Amino acid sequence: MRARQESHPTREAAEARVAELNAAKHTTGTSTLAEQRKAGELPFGHYARGWLDAQAVKVRAGS
């Protein structure tokens, strides 16, 4: 699998993103980044189902 390429409007924004990714890699470990990548690969329907389930709970609760 290839790494995703990100685009940023300015060089400063790109460097800030690189710093953010490097900080996450060094402070929380790469597992967090791997989990984010896996979550990004899930289909939209997965998240839609979760949202609909949450709405059903709210309706049953009357809120």
N, C-alpha and C positions, 0 to 999 in steps of 0.2 A: 504494500500500500504506500502510495506517495503522500508526502506531507502536503497539507493544504497551503496554498499561496494566498497571502493577504495583501490587499492594496490599501494604501493610506494617502491622504491628500498632501501631506508634507513629510519631509525627511524627519522632522522632529517627532511627528506622530508615530512614524515607523520605529524610530529609536526608542520611544517611550514604550511601545508594544513589545519590543525585543527585551527591554529591561524588565517589564512585567512578567514575561514568560520565563526569563532566566531566574528572576526572584522566586517565582512559583516552583521552578524546577529544583532550586537549591534549598528552599525552606520547607516545602511541604512534600517534596518527593515527586517523582514522575508519575506515580499512580494517580494522583489527582488529575494531571493532564491527560492521562490515558482514559480515565473515567469520563472526562469531558468529551474526548474524541468519540468514545463509544456512544455517549448520549446524543452526540450530533449525528450519528449514523442511524439512529432509530427513525422509523418512518413517522410522518406527521400524524398518522392515525393512532399511534401509540399515545401521543400526548393529548390528542383530541378525546380519546376514550377516557383518559384520566380526568380531563376537564369536565366532560359530560357526567362522569360519576360524581365528581365534587358538586356539580350543580344539582344533581338528583338528591344528594344528602342535604343541601341547603333548602330545597323545596320541601322535603319531608320534615325538616326542622322548623319550617315556617319563616326563615329569614330571607 
